[in-house]
Amino acid sequence: MTLFDDLIKGRQRTVSLMEPEVYSGGTRVLGEAKIEATPTTQKVSPDEPRMEYKELENAYIFDPIVFNIINKTVQTIMSAGHELYAKDEKSLNKIQNFVDNIGEVGGDMTWGEYVESCFKNMGIFGWQWTELVQNKDMSKITDLVVIDPKRMDYAKNSNSKIALDDFGRPLGYVHKLPWSVSSRGKGDATPKNVVLMSDEIFLKPERIALFKLYTVGDGFYPIGLVEPGYKSTLRKMNIEEAQSNSIYSRGTYPIIDYVGNMDHQPSLDMINNATEKLKQLAHHRYFAFPYWHKIEPIEVKQSEVVDNTLEHLRQNQVAPSGMPMAFATGAGEKTNRATLSNQQTLWEFTLNDFVNRVVTNIRKYVFKPICIKEKLKEVPTIKWGNISAEEINDKAKRLYMYTKYGILKPEEVNAFAKKSEQI
């Protein structure tokens, strides 16, 4: 065997297909064959994220349109409701018991609050970081803890690159602690090729469930709903601040005094005196001037360019979310009803895609590790309700026509009627 054969074999990952895997529908063994494979490509990790996550959070906090986009997206999704589903009753009961008791060990939150945080953090930052709280020997997952995305990152090497294994997977993650918190006794043992700052701790990959929304390139740093329109958000806020400062500083139209006429040539002292008087002018003060003073306001008109630019920037803010402009601003834009209906339908496609991504991530990175450690037969999934901003009355009218003409039986719409009326 040559030297190169030894090196290649050292990087190969041997997978025995006799080892049972967890699949939806039960445990299956694929056969006795073995697969020996190693990637021939290599991921290249970026030095830093594209932008500071604090800036994305500030856009959500301080810009009303971004705030409304994220909140309306999360509220519309969560209002549809969801439930766990699995064919294997034992697997379903185990996961149901787990989600019912979330927050009793790791943090004070409910399952609904956890799922809501997934949509909100992925919408703002592009990803959701969750610690899988485990017992000392890491044989059981006992709880979930949501971690602030601004304090998490991949473990880096001495070149400030993401530390990867031979298969392009991150070696682990780092959690940045507040300066007032000691890192002693926290985290896992740090690998030799990972460099930490004094306020950081290392976490093994099996401790973290990392969900991503949209990815590009090698997919390390994801994209949320705020980042594509961030520059437009920043420009809009700067223009609005400049306009507000201009109005605030002037209050009303500027006043000008034309001093003198053909019979009274103004001197420098007369002009300076008139200027000083104008500086004292206010709504509760009165002044008398000789007839050769002509006082007039200067009308300052708002530039149409500013209004058009602001409208364009608002559209850029809303575009990444797929939400109709009228929904995002809440200003009741003059939109054709049919056009708005089509936009709403397309937005619902975006929401369903968002839900599918979150549900898939929860099933793969939270439920599956639990099922493996508990040796369950099936990985339960989440069945999400119908996402639609359609009014209940409109749907009720259609269902009434279906039952009237025998397309549906009354008992078939019984569940929907009870749920919509909260009976």
URMO-V647621 format. One record per pair of residues at least 12 apart in sequence whose C-alpha atoms are under 6 Angstrom apart, sorted by the first residue. I is the first residue (numbers start at 1). GAP is how many residues later the second one is. D is the distance in Angstrom with one decimal. If there is no record, write none. Layout:
# URMO-V647621
I;GAP;D
I;GAP;D
This chain:
# URMO-V647621
12;25;5.7
12;26;5.1
13;23;6.0
13;24;5.9
14;22;4.9
15;19;5.9
15;20;5.5
16;18;5.1
17;13;5.6
17;14;5.8
18;13;5.7
18;14;5.6
23;355;5.8
24;354;5.1
24;355;5.5
25;353;5.7
26;351;4.8
26;352;5.0
27;350;5.4
43;125;5.7
45;116;5.9
45;117;5.6
47;113;5.9
47;114;5.3
53;97;5.7
65;264;5.9
69;259;5.5
80;305;4.7
80;306;5.6
80;307;5.4
81;304;5.2
82;301;5.5
82;302;4.3
82;303;5.5
83;299;5.7
83;300;5.4
84;297;5.8
84;298;4.6
85;295;5.5
85;296;5.4
85;297;6.0
86;294;4.7
91;285;5.7
91;287;5.9
99;12;5.7
102;41;5.7
106;37;5.6
106;39;5.6
107;38;5.8
122;91;6.0
122;102;5.9
123;101;4.9
123;102;5.0
124;100;5.6
124;102;5.6
125;99;5.4
126;86;5.9
126;87;5.3
126;96;5.2
126;97;4.6
126;98;3.6
127;84;5.3
127;85;4.4
128;82;5.8
128;83;5.1
129;18;5.4
129;81;5.0
130;15;5.5
130;16;4.7
130;17;5.7
130;78;5.7
130;79;5.1
131;13;5.7
131;14;5.1
131;76;5.7
131;77;4.7
132;12;5.1
132;75;5.2
132;76;5.8
140;233;6.0
151;24;5.7
151;25;5.0
152;22;5.9
152;23;4.9
153;20;5.8
153;21;5.5
154;19;4.3
154;20;5.9
155;17;5.5
155;18;4.6
155;19;5.3
156;38;5.6
157;36;5.6
157;37;4.6
157;38;5.3
158;37;5.9
172;31;5.7
172;32;4.8
172;33;4.8
173;29;5.8
173;30;5.2
174;27;5.5
174;28;4.7
174;29;5.9
175;25;5.5
175;26;5.4
176;23;5.8
176;24;4.5
177;22;5.5
177;23;5.9
187;14;5.3
187;15;5.3
187;16;5.6
188;14;5.5
188;15;5.4
190;12;5.9
209;156;5.4
211;150;5.8
225;95;5.6
225;96;5.7
229;87;5.7
229;88;4.6
232;81;5.2
253;44;5.8
253;45;5.8
253;46;5.8
254;43;5.6
254;44;5.4
255;41;5.8
255;42;4.4
256;39;5.7
256;40;5.6
257;37;5.5
257;38;4.4
258;35;5.6
258;36;4.9
259;34;4.7
260;32;4.8
260;33;6.0
261;31;5.7
322;25;5.1
323;24;5.3
324;19;5.7
363;18;5.9
